[in-house]
Amino acid sequence: MMLDGGTTELACSVGLSKNVKIDDTLIQHIVDDSIRNISETENVTFENTKIIIEKLTDI
């Protein structure tokens, strides 16, 4: 997972194996949980931030 962005938009790229069977809802939950954990650890907030998730399956 890779995060990039600024104050109003956060892009998240998630790399997955071609053969993995995972739906978009589960990926959304994983990304949300990861961002929440990062926020708590780094003491930052992502309120009112648009989050874009790109699923990469060529790995």
C-alpha positions, 0 to 999 in steps of 0.5 A: 500500500502506498499513500500520496496526496495533500490537504484535500485529497489522498491517493492510495495504491494497493498492490495485489497478486493477480490470483487474489480473490478480494472484493472492493469493499474489503479493500476499502475497509483495509485502507480505512483501517490503515489510514486510521492507524497511521493517523493515530500513530502520527497524530494527524487527521484526515477530516474532509479529505477525499480518498481515492483508491487504486487497485493494482493487480499486476504484481 
